[in-house]
Amino acid sequence: MNRLPPLAAIVEILVLTYLLYAIFKFMKGTRGAGILRGLGILMGVVFLVVYVVANLVGFIVLSPEVLGRTFGYVILSFVMLFQPELRRGLVRLGQHPIMQRILKNPNQVTEEVLRAVERMAKRKVGALLALERSVGLGEYTADAAEIDAVVSAEALCTIFTPGSDLHDGGVVLRGDRIAAAGCFFPLSDSQDLSKSMGGRHRAGLGLSETSDAFVIIVSEETGEVSVALHGRLHGGLDRAGLSTMLLAHGVEGAAGAGSVAPPSAPPSGADAAGKSDPVSREASP
């Protein structure tokens, strides 16, 4: 009576089959594809001949040793012949989103945000950054421009460059990615806000009232940096103050010191009166 193969053997066969398929798929279309086919045929013939001859002659001890050494030489030849393909494969593996998440430095995201805010504050470039937390911001990114890029100071500064199509909207950061730009957030209807508050501050505060997002606002009038969080606006922050708030409210990697203080001492508040930034679809009250 035939016995079914053990589960471990089936798993090994499936894994080896998948690995062979992945290798051939990766090599397909490259100059190494023909070499790989030839090497595979040669390796199969060598193993078959050595196995048959060793068993016919009775080299019971020699057979595994010869096969093992032959396999080692084949691996070495594979590495030497396919250096360009292996290099390309390692690069693609490193660029895979899963690997980037595993290898990412938790300090890097907030450091890039701090650098971008510092640069834009000094240049008085208006900006609105929403760091997504437990409450999703998908309703605001759905109709915005999808970016899906790694967070970097250069990318953020480019998005908020005056005159660009995305300058007047907000940016949503999701983990270590820039999820979307040109997002429109609801304006706050709080009566406690100064009438001199611009659209960015009202939109940032409005978003913080309806979610737990950590919202950073840079005034294009004064360069002042503010944070909207849980329906409250915290203004006049320098780099150390912003870093402290990021760390205190669970945004990993907040660190660094320095200054993002605006180039001129701003009055308490934000954008000048009558200068409303078009960040929300809602009309300013």
C-alpha distance (Angstrom), angle and dihedral (degrees) to the residues before:
residue distance angle dihedral
M1 . . .
N2 3.80 . .
R3 3.76 115.9 .
L4 3.76 121.4 -142.4
P5 3.83 115.0 -113.9
P6 3.80 113.8 -101.0
L7 3.79 118.8 -97.7
A8 3.81 91.6 -112.3
A9 3.81 91.1 59.4
I10 3.81 91.7 50.4
V11 3.80 91.0 50.1
E12 3.82 91.5 49.4
I13 3.80 91.4 50.8
L14 3.81 91.7 49.3
V15 3.81 92.4 48.1
L16 3.81 93.0 48.7
T17 3.80 91.0 46.6
Y18 3.79 91.6 51.4
L19 3.81 92.1 47.3
L20 3.80 91.7 51.5
Y21 3.80 90.4 47.4
A22 3.82 91.3 49.1
I23 3.81 91.7 49.6
F24 3.81 93.9 49.6
K25 3.80 91.5 44.6
F26 3.80 91.0 50.9
M27 3.81 92.0 48.3
K28 3.80 94.2 45.4
G29 3.79 111.3 116.8
T30 3.81 94.6 14.6
R31 3.78 128.1 107.5
G32 3.80 87.9 -112.5
A33 3.81 93.2 64.2
G34 3.82 94.1 83.5
I35 3.79 92.0 44.7
L36 3.79 90.5 50.4
R37 3.80 92.3 52.2
G38 3.80 91.3 48.7
L39 3.78 92.1 46.3
G40 3.79 91.1 48.8
I41 3.79 92.1 52.2
L42 3.81 92.0 46.1
M43 3.80 92.1 48.4
G44 3.80 91.5 49.8
V45 3.80 92.5 49.7
V46 3.82 93.0 47.1
F47 3.79 93.4 49.8
L48 3.80 91.7 46.3
V49 3.81 94.3 48.8
V50 3.81 93.6 45.6
Y51 3.79 91.7 47.3
V52 3.82 95.0 47.8
V53 3.81 95.4 43.8
A54 3.79 93.4 44.8
N55 3.79 92.1 51.6
L56 3.82 94.4 44.2
V57 3.78 93.2 49.9
G58 3.78 92.1 40.6
F59 3.83 100.5 -116.1
I60 3.75 92.1 153.2
V61 3.81 94.0 158.0
L62 3.79 95.8 36.7
S63 3.80 95.6 50.9
P64 3.85 98.0 70.5
E65 3.82 91.0 40.9
V66 3.80 93.2 51.9
L67 3.78 91.9 45.1
G68 3.79 91.4 49.7
R69 3.80 93.7 50.2
T70 3.78 92.0 45.0
F71 3.79 90.4 51.8
G72 3.82 90.1 51.2
Y73 3.81 91.5 52.9
V74 3.79 90.4 47.8
I75 3.82 91.3 53.8
L76 3.81 90.9 48.9
S77 3.80 90.8 49.4
F78 3.79 90.1 48.5
V79 3.81 91.8 54.8
M80 3.81 92.4 47.5
L81 3.81 95.4 46.6
F82 3.78 97.9 43.9
Q83 3.79 103.2 41.4
P84 3.86 94.9 128.1
E85 3.80 92.7 46.7
L86 3.80 92.9 46.5
R87 3.81 90.9 48.4
R88 3.79 90.7 50.8
G89 3.79 90.5 47.9
L90 3.80 92.9 52.2
V91 3.80 90.5 49.8
R92 3.80 91.3 51.1
L93 3.80 90.5 47.2
G94 3.79 91.0 52.6
Q95 3.81 91.0 49.9
H96 3.80 93.6 52.2
P97 3.84 111.4 115.9
I98 3.81 92.1 -127.1
M99 3.81 92.1 53.8
Q100 3.80 91.4 45.7
R101 3.80 90.1 54.6
I102 3.80 91.9 48.3
L103 3.80 94.4 47.3
K104 3.80 99.7 36.2
N105 3.78 119.2 122.3
P106 3.82 109.3 -125.1
N107 3.81 89.2 -146.5
Q108 3.78 92.8 56.4
V109 3.81 99.5 73.0
T110 3.78 97.2 51.8
E111 3.79 91.3 39.9
E112 3.80 89.9 56.0
V113 3.81 90.5 47.1
L114 3.81 91.4 49.9
R115 3.80 91.2 49.1
A116 3.80 92.2 49.4
V117 3.81 93.6 47.4
E118 3.80 91.5 47.5
R119 3.80 92.1 51.0
M120 3.80 95.1 46.0
A121 3.81 93.0 45.5
K122 3.79 91.7 54.2
R123 3.80 90.9 49.6
K124 3.82 94.2 41.6
V125 3.79 92.3 -121.3
G126 3.81 111.8 161.5
A127 3.79 114.6 -124.6
L128 3.80 140.6 169.8
L129 3.82 118.3 -164.5
A130 3.80 122.9 -179.0
L131 3.80 115.5 -166.4
E132 3.80 106.3 -156.5
R133 3.79 115.7 -134.5
S134 3.83 130.3 167.3
V135 3.82 94.9 -34.3
G136 3.79 109.7 70.9
L137 3.80 120.7 -127.0
G138 3.79 96.0 -156.9
E139 3.80 93.3 124.7
Y140 3.81 89.0 63.6
T141 3.81 97.1 43.1
A142 3.81 95.3 47.1
D143 3.81 94.6 79.5
A144 3.81 96.0 30.8
A145 3.79 131.6 89.3
E146 3.79 109.2 -78.2
I147 3.80 111.6 -131.7
D148 3.84 107.0 165.1
A149 3.81 94.1 -178.5
V150 3.78 132.7 139.1
V151 3.80 111.9 -89.8
S152 3.80 110.8 -100.6
A153 3.78 134.5 157.5
E154 3.79 90.9 -124.8
A155 3.81 93.4 53.9
L156 3.80 93.1 48.0
C157 3.80 93.0 48.1
T158 3.80 90.1 48.9
I159 3.80 92.4 51.8
F160 3.81 92.1 52.3
T161 3.80 95.9 43.6
P162 3.83 106.7 135.9
G163 3.78 111.1 -102.7
S164 3.79 95.6 24.6
D165 3.80 119.7 125.7
L166 3.82 91.8 -114.6
H167 3.79 98.4 42.9
D168 3.80 96.6 98.7
G169 3.80 96.7 48.7
G170 3.77 133.0 73.3
V171 3.80 129.2 -103.2
V172 3.81 124.0 -132.7
L173 3.81 116.8 -149.1
R174 3.80 114.5 -159.4
G175 3.79 112.7 -171.6
D176 3.79 107.8 -53.2
R177 3.83 93.4 -20.1
I178 3.78 135.1 87.5
A179 3.80 96.5 -128.3
A180 3.80 100.6 -173.8
A181 3.79 144.1 -19.4
G182 3.78 133.2 -152.0
C183 3.80 90.9 46.9
F184 3.81 120.1 164.8
F185 3.79 117.3 -142.9
P186 3.84 128.1 -167.7
L187 3.79 117.5 -95.8
S188 3.78 117.6 -117.2
D189 3.80 115.3 -113.7
S190 3.81 92.7 -158.8
Q191 3.79 112.7 142.9
D192 3.81 90.8 -152.6
L193 3.79 93.1 72.5
S194 3.76 119.6 100.2
K195 3.79 114.4 -110.0
S196 3.77 87.0 -126.3
M197 3.79 90.6 68.3
G198 3.78 112.4 116.0
G199 3.78 128.8 -135.5
R200 3.79 94.9 -93.7
H201 3.78 93.0 57.6
R202 3.80 93.0 45.3
A203 3.80 91.5 47.8
G204 3.79 92.9 46.4
L205 3.79 91.7 49.0
G206 3.81 90.9 45.3
L207 3.80 91.1 54.5
S208 3.81 91.3 48.7
E209 3.82 89.2 53.2
T210 3.81 92.6 56.9
S211 3.82 100.2 36.5
D212 3.79 142.2 20.9
A213 3.81 92.3 -110.9
F214 3.79 118.4 142.2
V215 3.81 102.1 -127.9
I216 3.81 122.7 -163.8
I217 3.81 119.0 -164.5
V218 3.80 127.9 -168.7
S219 3.80 116.0 -166.4
E220 3.78 115.0 -134.1
E221 3.81 89.7 -157.2
T222 3.80 99.6 54.4
G223 3.80 106.6 5.5
E224 3.80 89.6 -122.3
V225 3.80 116.4 156.3
S226 3.81 118.4 -137.8
V227 3.79 136.0 173.9
A228 3.80 124.9 -146.2
L229 3.78 112.8 -157.1
H230 3.81 132.3 160.2
G231 3.79 91.7 -10.4
R232 3.80 95.5 -51.2
L233 3.80 129.7 108.0
H234 3.81 119.8 -140.7
G235 3.80 112.1 -167.8
G236 3.79 139.4 -177.5
L237 3.81 96.0 44.0
D238 3.78 124.7 165.9
R239 3.80 124.1 -160.7
A240 3.80 93.4 -86.5
G241 3.80 91.9 48.9
L242 3.80 92.8 48.6
S243 3.80 90.9 47.1
T244 3.80 90.8 50.4
M245 3.80 91.7 51.5
L246 3.80 92.0 48.7
L247 3.78 90.4 52.3
A248 3.80 95.1 42.6
H249 3.79 93.0 53.0
G250 3.78 97.8 49.0
V251 3.80 102.2 -95.0
E252 3.83 101.5 142.5
G253 3.75 122.6 -129.6
A254 3.78 98.7 24.5
A255 3.77 105.2 158.9
G256 3.74 143.9 129.2
A257 3.73 138.3 77.7
G258 3.72 135.7 -129.4
S259 3.74 133.2 94.5
V260 3.75 136.3 -63.3
A261 3.77 90.6 170.1
P262 3.79 112.6 145.7
P263 3.79 118.5 -103.0
S264 3.78 91.0 -111.3
A265 3.78 129.7 34.1
P266 3.80 105.5 -98.0
P267 3.76 125.5 -147.3
S268 3.78 116.5 -111.0
G269 3.77 104.9 -77.6
A270 3.76 128.9 33.7
D271 3.76 138.9 -102.5
A272 3.78 116.5 27.3
A273 3.76 120.3 -94.1
G274 3.74 115.6 -83.0
K275 3.81 91.7 17.2
S276 3.79 102.8 105.8
D277 3.79 117.1 177.6
P278 3.81 112.2 -134.4
V279 3.79 97.7 -123.1
S280 3.78 101.2 126.4
R281 3.76 133.9 52.4
E282 3.80 88.9 -140.1
A283 3.75 118.5 92.0
S284 3.76 117.5 -107.7
P285 3.82 111.2 -104.7
